[in-house]
């Protein structure tokens, strides 16, 4: 048995996964998230600010305290840098600072590779069938789309239209203005032409939302329907369409403080969830998709699955 630690250095949130691999697969020992917001204040200018670097190092030091408890040294940690890091003009400075202060080496993941890892992660925790699904992973910097079934990936692409980028561009007021929503939809229409062409070719029947915003939507639905948080052992869910529409419509009319009062809402998701939900609503309407499933497994679980198979 081997212990592994994987960190997803997301644009909004850093996530730590610690697992033990066996011949039959893996057992997750620890899974946690902390907001680092490394895209805040700089992503639209293609840089990571000093304040963002400070936040990143602070979170990674806390993660190292956790990995130490599992006897995993910093140099053994697999740290995956995504959109905010891979597009930063000061990427090298960021990676050097992380290495010098924490001992962690950051690996930059290209967008297409991120999409492949997301597929492997979703597949490890969600039942895919012969029908085509559209996997959607909404990050702070990029959004990955994967058209696939249980056997293969038909098409995948990463687009630099993540939640922080959309917020910077379209969410100047709180609540978001109707005119901004219209402009956001026009922008998505233009940016997602390659996805539209692929959807027409492969005809997906459902969205499978991967972690992030989708996880918060599940939390809100669970609190609304049962009064409890979701079962922590469950990694795959169905999100009722009526529940999504109800949440989406609220997000458009409530300000930040009011959104924070919604049972199930997490503080570090409260800002980005508005534009992220607009993106989901756009996809549902544009491609006439009738079902939303949610996978809590994403890129880091894809890397874990790959490493546990010795790839």
Helices and strands as residue ranges (DSSP letters): E 2-9, E 13-22, E 25-35, G 43-45, H 50-69, G 74-76, E 78-81, H 83-86, H 91-102, E 106-108, H 111-125, E 133-138, E 143-148, E 153-159, H 163-170, H 178-191, H 193-202, E 206-210, H 212-226, E 236-239, H 241-253, H 256-260, G 267-269, H 273-287, E 292-295, H 299-308
